[in-house]
Amino acid sequence: MRPKIAAGNWKMNGTQSALDELDALAAMLPGGDTRVVICPPAPLLIPAVARAKGIAIGAQDCHAAEKGAHTGDISAAMVADSGAAYVILGHSERRADHGESDADVSAKMQAAWAAGLTAILCLGESEADREAGRTLEVIGAQLAGSLPDDAGAGNTVVAYEPIWAIGTGKVPTLEQIVEVHDFLRAELTARFGADRGNAIALLYGGSVKAANAATIFEAENVDGALVGGASLKASDFAPIVVALAAS
Ligand SMILES: O=C(CO)COP(=O)(O)O
């Protein structure tokens, strides 16, 4: 049985007052075994861990090195020391804004695992890739290049986030989501074997809202969502968690 995971990526949004949303969210959660993760900006990790009830906390990135002369970066050990349990890696915004390659992301995955974190590995094609019919090729290459060999359910979640769907209100059809998630599942089982490959949770991300969540969760290989804009307010995010719990 794979876990159901509703993860919120606050991106570069929120100061300490935004942590009130964690209290509001905790009060609206459906209970049960659906996992809820909120990934706030780095300065909020420690107070978020202290405030969150029934909500796991994650970072949005970490450096591949253990420590050293990397001004402005945070290590996986620092993330773990904050009490966070997850870290998002390879988000398309970091790949674009910071030039992160698959090899960079792979090294960060290793660092995250070494610190005991669960990595949420993000993959996704651009609009040009999709229009050129290269979606599966691009995603397959990203998965092969950025997911190291020791991946398993205990340390990895994979999130499919088509770049053209992030923050745009454009959502792939259910058929398009099913095609990519079934492909990812097949790649994982081919590489790691059925037991390990079937145990890794797959999330969909890109303009997930309360209004479209239930439809997206119909897909067999969608085990949850990675939500940006609609994770900032508890009143927007809680219905997504409720839809996942009911799926
Ligand atoms: O990038 C995302 C989550 O990591 C998705 O963002 P939106 O939900 O705002 O489209």
Ligand as a Chemical Component Dictionary entry (heavy atoms), coordinates in Angstrom:
data_LIG
# 
_chem_comp.id                   LIG 
_chem_comp.type                 NON-POLYMER 
_chem_comp.pdbx_formal_charge   0 
_chem_comp.three_letter_code    LIG 
# 
loop_
_chem_comp_atom.comp_id 
_chem_comp_atom.atom_id 
_chem_comp_atom.alt_atom_id 
_chem_comp_atom.type_symbol 
_chem_comp_atom.charge 
_chem_comp_atom.model_Cartn_x 
_chem_comp_atom.model_Cartn_y 
_chem_comp_atom.model_Cartn_z 
_chem_comp_atom.pdbx_ordinal 
LIG O1 O1 O 0 5.072 24.098 -8.604  1  
LIG C1 C1 C 0 4.125 23.651 -7.983  2  
LIG C2 C2 C 0 4.318 22.926 -6.713  3  
LIG O2 O2 O 0 5.652 22.592 -6.511  4  
LIG C3 C3 C 0 2.743 23.851 -8.446  5  
LIG O3 O3 O 0 2.409 25.177 -8.290  6  
LIG P1 P1 P 0 0.873 25.650 -8.537  7  
LIG O4 O4 O 0 0.010 24.701 -7.734  8  
LIG O5 O5 O 0 0.842 27.055 -8.036  9  
LIG O6 O6 O 0 0.623 25.517 -10.001 10 
# 
loop_
_chem_comp_bond.comp_id 
_chem_comp_bond.atom_id_1 
_chem_comp_bond.atom_id_2 
_chem_comp_bond.value_order 
_chem_comp_bond.pdbx_ordinal 
LIG O1 C1 DOUB 1 
LIG C1 C2 SING 2 
LIG C1 C3 SING 3 
LIG C2 O2 SING 4 
LIG C3 O3 SING 5 
LIG O3 P1 SING 6 
LIG P1 O4 DOUB 7 
LIG P1 O5 SING 8 
LIG P1 O6 SING 9 
# 
